[in-house]
Amino acid sequence: MATDDAYDELLAEYDRRARERRERRDARQRRRGPRRARRRRRPIPVGRELRALAATRGGRVLVGAVGTVAALTLIGLLALWPYGWHPHGEGVGATLPAHVERVVDGRCPSSPVPQDCRTLTVRTEGRTTTIPLGPVTAAAAVRAGESVRVSKVAGTYSFVDVDRHGGLLWIGAVLVLLALALLRWRGLLALGGVALSLFIVLAFLVPAILDGRPALLVALVASLAVMFVTLVLTNGLGAQTLAAALGISVTLALACGLAEAAVTLAHLDGKTDDVTLALGAQNGTVSLTGVVLAAMLVGALGVLADTAVTQASAVMALRRANPTLGVARLYREAFVVGRDHLSATIHTLVLAYTGAALPLLLIMRQSRLPLSDALNAQSIAEPIAATAVGCVALIAAVPLTTGLAAALVARIPAASVPDGHGHGHSHGH
């Protein structure tokens, strides 16, 4: 019994001490809570950040310069917009959905050489019909139970392509869900920026070029519009966005000159494949050379925006970490970051163009075309020139954006420098 009493007293003492420790911990948390909340860095409101910029000469110059670029971009959109434009020639007939019921591979009936041909039995518009696809080696890989698209001309159905709407819808849904789950409100803003950028491309860039507007100028205006949409939605409106916007704008202007020089030196006329030749035949007002120039500019925009925002963010972070740093020191430290990031970005750009040209590279390799002849082909020379233009623009964007951001940030109070996570304002969570 004495042992049991001692055991009970030991448990009671243990519980008492554990309760005292919890009470002391809770008391410390209650005392620290208000102070920590006061010390927590809150996102700087947009108005305050812009007022801090306007209080310095460099800030006023930056705001004025970016405002001028934005106004010129709006004027360009209004002046070059393809009002009332409609496609030339006859439209392509719409396709119909069809369900594959049977796939048969058998000897081709009228082929001069022995080979197998594929035939589909599909159901569409409430009726079943048979559609020949031709030799198996060149026919689409279709299985029974899949959905396809067919066209109907004079009561006869023809195979067009596999129906990819469902797969693309699932891919898009996964992208949206991941963006919302991981980035939350910022993910929604990023998706909105992508949607607006695609709208600018489809509603302005493509119709304006087809309507005979100067392709390079149209591409420059469209790229600037996409830049403003992307930067404002994803980074807010503040010092970081303004510095990045001005750096990208100057670099895009430089890329225009580089693209013109590359097209002239490499004698690129845009007549590389059946698609571009068909475009030129259907619409005589389209400059195929201009299409090449526009593609170079738009292709470089994505990596330019990423690089410029990264550099502006690096300068902001250095200024917050050490408010005593001057312009030269801010530039040197941030340039080191940009130099390391630049090599990876150039690698990414080269691989992106290489991946796009991979089927053509495989065909040339299979045909044992000499390397000198392969490089001389316009279909290979175009992505090489585009890669070179993009890389030079990237290399120029790093010191340019870093210098602009350093010169600006060093002249405003460190307390007014936006938080790198908030980008100068709060989007909410």
VEXDREN-2710 file (C-alpha; in Angstrom, 1 decimal):
% VEXDREN-2710
k/r/px/py/pz
1/MET/0.0/0.0/0.0
2/ALA/2.9/2.4/0.8
3/THR/4.3/1.7/-2.6
4/ASP/1.0/2.5/-4.3
5/ASP/0.7/5.8/-2.3
6/ALA/4.2/6.8/-3.3
7/TYR/3.4/6.0/-6.9
8/ASP/0.2/8.1/-6.8
9/GLU/2.1/11.0/-5.3
10/LEU/4.7/10.8/-8.0
11/LEU/2.1/10.9/-10.8
12/ALA/0.4/13.8/-9.1
13/GLU/3.7/15.7/-8.9
14/TYR/4.4/14.9/-12.6
15/ASP/1.0/16.2/-13.6
16/ARG/1.4/19.4/-11.5
17/ARG/4.8/20.2/-13.0
18/ALA/3.5/19.5/-16.6
19/ARG/0.5/21.8/-15.9
20/GLU/2.8/24.6/-14.6
21/ARG/5.1/24.3/-17.7
22/ARG/2.0/24.6/-20.0
23/GLU/0.8/27.6/-18.1
24/ARG/4.2/29.3/-18.3
25/ARG/4.5/28.6/-22.0
26/ASP/1.0/29.9/-22.7
27/ALA/1.8/33.1/-20.7
28/ARG/5.0/33.6/-22.7
29/GLN/3.0/33.2/-26.0
30/ARG/0.4/35.7/-24.8
31/ARG/3.1/38.2/-23.9
32/ARG/5.0/37.8/-27.1
33/GLY/2.0/37.7/-29.4
34/PRO/1.2/41.4/-29.6
35/ARG/4.9/42.4/-29.9
36/ARG/5.5/39.9/-32.7
37/ALA/2.4/41.0/-34.5
38/ARG/3.7/44.6/-34.3
39/ARG/7.1/43.6/-35.6
40/ARG/5.8/41.6/-38.5
41/ARG/6.5/43.3/-41.8
42/ARG/3.3/44.2/-43.6
43/PRO/3.1/44.7/-47.3
44/ILE/3.6/48.3/-48.3
45/PRO/0.4/49.8/-49.8
46/VAL/0.6/50.7/-53.5
47/GLY/-0.1/54.4/-52.8
48/ARG/2.6/54.7/-50.2
49/GLU/5.2/53.0/-52.5
50/LEU/4.3/55.2/-55.4
51/ARG/4.5/58.4/-53.2
52/ALA/7.9/57.3/-52.1
53/LEU/9.0/57.0/-55.7
54/ALA/7.5/60.4/-56.6
55/ALA/9.5/62.0/-53.7
56/THR/12.8/61.3/-55.5
57/ARG/14.0/62.6/-58.8
58/GLY/15.0/59.1/-60.0
59/GLY/11.6/57.8/-59.0
60/ARG/9.8/60.5/-60.9
61/VAL/11.9/59.8/-64.0
62/LEU/11.1/56.1/-63.8
63/VAL/7.4/56.7/-63.3
64/GLY/7.3/59.1/-66.2
65/ALA/9.3/56.8/-68.5
66/VAL/7.1/53.8/-67.8
67/GLY/4.0/55.9/-68.1
68/THR/5.2/57.1/-71.5
69/VAL/5.8/53.5/-72.6
70/ALA/2.3/52.5/-71.4
71/ALA/0.7/55.4/-73.3
72/LEU/2.6/54.6/-76.5
73/THR/1.5/51.0/-76.1
74/LEU/-2.2/52.0/-75.8
75/ILE/-1.8/54.3/-78.8
76/GLY/-0.2/51.5/-80.8
77/LEU/-3.1/49.1/-79.9
78/LEU/-5.7/51.7/-81.0
79/ALA/-3.8/52.6/-84.2
80/LEU/-2.9/49.0/-85.3
81/TRP/-6.1/47.3/-84.1
82/PRO/-7.6/45.3/-87.0
83/TYR/-11.1/47.0/-87.0
84/GLY/-13.6/45.0/-89.0
85/TRP/-11.0/42.5/-90.2
86/HIS/-12.3/39.2/-91.5
87/PRO/-10.4/36.2/-93.0
88/HIS/-9.8/36.2/-96.8
89/GLY/-11.0/33.3/-98.9
90/GLU/-13.3/30.5/-98.1
91/GLY/-13.6/29.2/-94.6
92/VAL/-12.7/25.7/-93.7
93/GLY/-15.7/23.6/-92.9
94/ALA/-16.3/22.7/-89.3
95/THR/-15.7/19.1/-88.2
96/LEU/-18.1/16.7/-86.6
97/PRO/-17.6/14.4/-83.6
98/ALA/-17.5/10.6/-84.3
99/HIS/-17.1/7.5/-82.3
100/VAL/-14.8/4.7/-83.6
101/GLU/-16.6/1.3/-83.5
102/ARG/-14.1/-0.8/-85.4
103/VAL/-10.5/-0.6/-86.8
104/VAL/-9.5/-3.0/-89.6
105/ASP/-5.9/-3.3/-91.0
106/GLY/-5.8/-5.3/-94.2
107/ARG/-4.2/-5.5/-97.6
108/CYS/-4.6/-2.3/-99.7
109/PRO/-6.9/-3.1/-102.6
110/SER/-5.4/-1.0/-105.3
111/SER/-1.8/-0.5/-104.2
112/PRO/1.0/-1.4/-106.7
113/VAL/3.1/-2.7/-103.8
114/PRO/2.0/-5.1/-101.1
115/GLN/1.1/-3.1/-98.0
116/ASP/-1.6/-2.9/-95.3
117/CYS/-4.2/-0.2/-95.2
118/ARG/-6.4/1.0/-92.3
119/THR/-10.1/1.4/-92.4
120/LEU/-12.3/2.9/-89.7
121/THR/-16.0/2.2/-88.9
122/VAL/-17.4/5.2/-87.1
123/ARG/-20.7/6.4/-85.9
124/THR/-21.7/10.0/-86.4
125/GLU/-24.9/12.0/-86.8
126/GLY/-26.8/8.8/-85.9
127/ARG/-25.4/6.7/-88.7
128/THR/-22.5/4.2/-89.2
129/THR/-20.1/4.7/-92.0
130/THR/-16.7/3.4/-93.2
131/ILE/-13.7/5.7/-93.7
132/PRO/-10.5/4.6/-95.3
133/LEU/-7.3/6.0/-93.8
134/GLY/-4.7/4.7/-96.3
135/PRO/-1.4/2.9/-95.6
136/VAL/-0.9/1.8/-91.9
137/THR/2.6/3.4/-91.8
138/ALA/1.1/6.8/-92.5
139/ALA/-2.3/6.4/-90.9
140/ALA/-3.3/7.9/-87.5
141/ALA/-3.0/5.5/-84.5
142/VAL/-6.7/5.1/-83.7
143/ARG/-8.3/2.3/-81.6
144/ALA/-11.9/1.2/-81.2
145/GLY/-13.8/3.2/-78.6
146/GLU/-12.0/6.4/-79.2
147/SER/-13.4/9.7/-80.4
148/VAL/-12.4/11.3/-83.6
149/ARG/-13.3/14.3/-85.8
150/VAL/-14.6/13.9/-89.3
151/SER/-15.7/16.3/-92.1
152/LYS/-18.7/15.9/-94.3
153/VAL/-18.6/17.0/-98.0
154/ALA/-21.5/16.1/-100.4
155/GLY/-22.7/13.4/-98.0
156/THR/-19.3/11.7/-97.8
157/TYR/-17.4/11.6/-94.5
158/SER/-13.6/11.9/-94.2
159/PHE/-11.3/11.5/-91.3
160/VAL/-9.7/14.7/-90.0
161/ASP/-8.0/13.9/-86.7
162/VAL/-8.2/12.4/-83.3
163/ASP/-10.5/14.3/-80.9
164/ARG/-8.2/15.9/-78.4
165/HIS/-10.7/18.1/-76.6
166/GLY/-11.2/15.9/-73.6
167/GLY/-7.4/15.4/-73.0
168/LEU/-6.7/19.1/-73.3
169/LEU/-9.5/19.9/-71.0
170/TRP/-8.1/17.5/-68.3
171/ILE/-4.6/19.0/-68.8
172/GLY/-6.0/22.5/-68.3
173/ALA/-8.1/21.4/-65.3
174/VAL/-5.0/19.9/-63.6
175/LEU/-3.0/23.1/-64.3
176/VAL/-5.7/25.3/-62.8
177/LEU/-6.1/23.1/-59.7
178/LEU/-2.4/23.0/-59.0
179/ALA/-2.0/26.7/-59.5
180/LEU/-4.9/27.4/-57.1
181/ALA/-3.8/24.8/-54.5
182/LEU/-0.1/25.9/-54.4
183/LEU/-0.3/29.6/-55.2
184/ARG/-3.9/30.3/-54.1
185/TRP/-4.8/33.9/-55.0
186/ARG/-1.5/34.5/-56.9
187/GLY/-2.3/31.4/-58.9
188/LEU/-5.6/32.9/-59.9
189/LEU/-3.9/36.1/-60.9
190/ALA/-1.3/34.3/-62.9
191/LEU/-4.0/32.3/-64.8
192/GLY/-5.8/35.6/-65.4
193/GLY/-2.6/37.0/-66.9
194/VAL/-2.2/34.0/-69.2
195/ALA/-5.8/34.4/-70.4
196/LEU/-5.4/38.1/-71.1
197/SER/-2.1/37.5/-72.8
198/LEU/-3.7/34.9/-75.1
199/PHE/-6.5/37.3/-75.8
200/ILE/-4.0/40.0/-76.9
201/VAL/-2.3/37.4/-79.2
202/LEU/-5.5/36.0/-80.7
203/ALA/-7.6/39.2/-80.9
204/PHE/-4.8/41.7/-81.9
205/LEU/-1.5/40.2/-82.9
206/VAL/-2.7/37.5/-85.3
207/PRO/-5.5/39.5/-87.0
208/ALA/-3.4/42.6/-87.3
209/ILE/-0.6/40.7/-89.1
210/LEU/-3.1/39.0/-91.4
211/ASP/-4.6/42.4/-92.1
212/GLY/-1.3/43.6/-93.5
213/ARG/-0.1/45.7/-90.5
214/PRO/3.7/46.0/-90.1
215/ALA/4.4/42.6/-88.4
216/LEU/7.4/43.7/-86.3
217/LEU/5.6/46.8/-85.0
218/VAL/2.5/44.8/-84.2
219/ALA/4.6/42.2/-82.3
220/LEU/6.4/45.0/-80.4
221/VAL/3.1/46.6/-79.3
222/ALA/1.5/43.2/-78.4
223/SER/4.6/42.2/-76.4
224/LEU/4.6/45.5/-74.5
225/ALA/0.8/45.0/-73.7
226/VAL/1.4/41.4/-72.6
227/MET/4.3/42.6/-70.4
228/PHE/2.2/45.2/-68.6
229/VAL/-0.6/42.7/-68.0
230/THR/1.8/40.1/-66.7
231/LEU/3.9/42.3/-64.5
232/VAL/0.9/44.2/-62.9
233/LEU/-1.1/41.1/-62.2
234/THR/1.8/39.0/-60.8
235/ASN/3.9/41.6/-59.1
236/GLY/1.6/44.6/-58.4
237/LEU/2.3/48.2/-59.3
238/GLY/5.4/49.4/-57.5
239/ALA/9.2/50.0/-57.8
240/GLN/10.0/46.4/-58.7
241/THR/7.4/46.3/-61.5
242/LEU/8.3/49.8/-62.9
243/ALA/12.0/48.9/-63.0
244/ALA/11.3/45.6/-64.7
245/ALA/8.9/47.2/-67.2
246/LEU/11.4/49.8/-68.3
247/GLY/14.2/47.2/-68.6
248/ILE/12.0/44.9/-70.7
249/SER/10.8/47.8/-72.9
250/VAL/14.3/48.9/-73.7
251/THR/15.4/45.3/-74.3
252/LEU/12.4/44.6/-76.6
253/ALA/13.4/47.7/-78.7
254/LEU/16.9/46.3/-78.8
255/ALA/15.6/42.9/-79.8
256/CYS/13.7/44.5/-82.7
257/GLY/17.0/45.7/-84.2
258/LEU/18.7/42.4/-83.5
259/ALA/15.9/40.5/-85.3
260/GLU/16.0/42.8/-88.3
261/ALA/19.8/42.3/-88.5
262/ALA/19.5/38.5/-88.1
263/VAL/16.8/38.2/-90.8
264/THR/18.9/40.3/-93.2
265/LEU/22.2/38.6/-92.6
266/ALA/20.8/35.1/-92.8
267/HIS/18.5/35.9/-95.7
268/LEU/15.4/34.5/-94.0
269/ASP/12.2/35.0/-96.0
270/GLY/9.8/32.9/-94.0
271/LYS/9.2/30.3/-96.8
272/THR/10.1/27.3/-94.7
273/ASP/7.2/24.8/-94.9
274/ASP/3.8/24.1/-96.5
275/VAL/2.0/26.1/-93.7
276/THR/3.8/29.4/-94.4
277/LEU/3.7/28.9/-98.1
278/ALA/-0.1/28.3/-97.9
279/LEU/-0.4/31.5/-95.8
280/GLY/1.4/33.5/-98.4
281/ALA/-0.7/32.1/-101.2
282/GLN/-4.0/32.7/-99.3
283/ASN/-3.2/36.2/-98.2
284/GLY/-0.9/38.3/-100.4
285/THR/-0.8/41.2/-97.8
286/VAL/1.1/39.1/-95.2
287/SER/4.8/39.6/-95.1
288/LEU/6.4/36.2/-94.3
289/THR/9.6/37.9/-93.3
290/GLY/7.6/40.0/-90.9
291/VAL/6.1/36.9/-89.4
292/VAL/9.6/35.6/-88.7
293/LEU/10.5/38.8/-87.0
294/ALA/7.3/38.8/-84.9
295/ALA/7.9/35.2/-83.8
296/MET/11.5/36.1/-82.7
297/LEU/10.2/39.0/-80.6
298/VAL/7.3/37.2/-79.0
299/GLY/9.5/34.1/-78.3
300/ALA/12.0/36.2/-76.4
301/LEU/9.4/38.0/-74.2
302/GLY/8.8/35.2/-71.7
303/VAL/12.4/34.8/-70.7
304/LEU/13.0/38.5/-70.7
305/ALA/10.1/39.1/-68.3
306/ASP/11.4/36.4/-65.9
307/THR/14.9/37.7/-66.0
308/ALA/13.9/41.4/-65.5
309/VAL/11.6/40.6/-62.5
310/THR/14.3/38.4/-60.9
311/GLN/16.9/41.2/-61.2
312/ALA/14.6/43.9/-59.8
313/SER/13.6/41.5/-57.0
314/ALA/17.3/40.8/-56.2
315/VAL/18.0/44.6/-55.9
316/MET/15.0/45.1/-53.6
317/ALA/16.1/42.2/-51.4
318/LEU/19.7/43.5/-51.1
319/ARG/18.5/47.0/-50.3
320/ARG/16.2/45.7/-47.5
321/ALA/19.0/43.5/-46.1
322/ASN/21.5/46.3/-46.0
323/PRO/20.1/49.8/-46.3
324/THR/23.7/51.3/-46.4
325/LEU/24.5/49.8/-49.9
326/GLY/25.0/52.4/-52.6
327/VAL/24.2/52.2/-56.3
328/ALA/27.5/50.6/-57.3
329/ARG/27.4/48.0/-54.6
330/LEU/23.8/47.1/-55.2
331/TYR/24.5/46.7/-58.9
332/ARG/27.6/44.5/-58.3
333/GLU/25.9/42.2/-55.8
334/ALA/22.7/41.9/-57.9
335/PHE/24.6/41.4/-61.1
336/VAL/26.3/38.3/-59.6
337/VAL/22.8/36.9/-59.0
338/GLY/21.8/37.7/-62.5
339/ARG/24.9/36.3/-64.1
340/ASP/24.3/32.9/-62.4
341/HIS/20.6/33.0/-63.4
342/LEU/21.5/34.1/-66.9
343/SER/23.4/31.0/-67.8
344/ALA/20.5/28.8/-66.8
345/THR/18.0/30.9/-68.7
346/ILE/20.0/30.9/-71.9
347/HIS/20.3/27.1/-71.5
348/THR/16.5/27.0/-71.2
349/LEU/15.9/29.1/-74.3
350/VAL/18.3/27.0/-76.4
351/LEU/16.6/23.8/-75.3
352/ALA/13.1/25.2/-76.0
353/TYR/14.0/26.0/-79.6
354/THR/15.8/22.7/-80.0
355/GLY/12.8/20.8/-78.7
356/ALA/10.6/22.7/-81.2
357/ALA/12.9/21.7/-84.1
358/LEU/13.5/18.1/-82.9
359/PRO/11.3/16.3/-85.5
360/LEU/13.1/18.2/-88.3
361/LEU/16.5/17.4/-86.7
362/LEU/15.6/13.7/-86.6
363/ILE/14.6/13.7/-90.3
364/MET/17.8/15.4/-91.3
365/ARG/19.8/13.0/-89.2
366/GLN/18.0/10.0/-90.7
367/SER/18.6/11.2/-94.2
368/ARG/22.4/11.7/-93.4
369/LEU/22.3/15.3/-94.5
370/PRO/25.8/16.9/-93.9
371/LEU/25.9/19.3/-91.0
372/SER/26.9/22.2/-93.2
373/ASP/23.8/21.7/-95.4
374/ALA/21.6/21.2/-92.4
375/LEU/22.6/24.5/-90.9
376/ASN/22.1/26.2/-94.3
377/ALA/18.5/25.0/-94.5
378/GLN/16.1/27.9/-93.6
379/SER/14.0/25.7/-91.4
380/ILE/17.1/25.2/-89.1
381/ALA/18.5/28.7/-89.7
382/GLU/15.4/30.4/-88.4
383/PRO/15.4/28.8/-84.9
384/ILE/19.2/29.3/-84.7
385/ALA/18.7/33.0/-85.5
386/ALA/15.8/33.3/-83.0
387/THR/17.9/31.7/-80.3
388/ALA/20.7/34.1/-80.9
389/VAL/18.4/37.1/-80.8
390/GLY/16.8/35.9/-77.6
391/CYS/20.2/35.2/-75.9
392/VAL/21.6/38.6/-76.8
393/ALA/18.5/40.3/-75.5
394/LEU/18.7/38.3/-72.3
395/ILE/22.4/39.2/-71.8
396/ALA/21.5/42.9/-72.3
397/ALA/18.5/42.7/-70.0
398/VAL/20.5/41.7/-66.9
399/PRO/22.8/44.8/-66.6
400/LEU/20.1/47.1/-67.9
401/THR/17.4/46.1/-65.5
402/THR/19.9/45.7/-62.6
403/GLY/21.3/49.2/-63.2
404/LEU/17.8/50.8/-63.4
405/ALA/16.6/49.1/-60.2
406/ALA/19.8/49.9/-58.3
407/ALA/19.8/53.6/-59.3
408/LEU/16.2/53.8/-58.3
409/VAL/16.2/51.8/-55.0
410/ALA/19.3/53.4/-53.6
411/ARG/17.5/56.8/-53.7
412/ILE/14.4/55.9/-51.8
413/PRO/14.1/55.1/-48.1
414/ALA/14.7/51.5/-47.2
415/ALA/11.4/51.4/-45.3
416/SER/9.6/52.1/-48.6
417/VAL/11.3/49.2/-50.5
418/PRO/8.6/46.6/-51.1
419/ASP/8.8/43.1/-49.6
420/GLY/10.0/40.6/-52.1
421/HIS/7.1/38.2/-51.1
422/GLY/4.5/40.8/-51.3
423/HIS/5.8/42.6/-54.3
424/GLY/4.8/45.9/-52.9
425/HIS/1.2/45.1/-52.2
426/SER/-1.0/42.4/-50.9
427/HIS/-3.1/40.3/-53.2
428/GLY/-4.7/38.4/-50.4
429/HIS/-4.7/34.8/-49.5
END
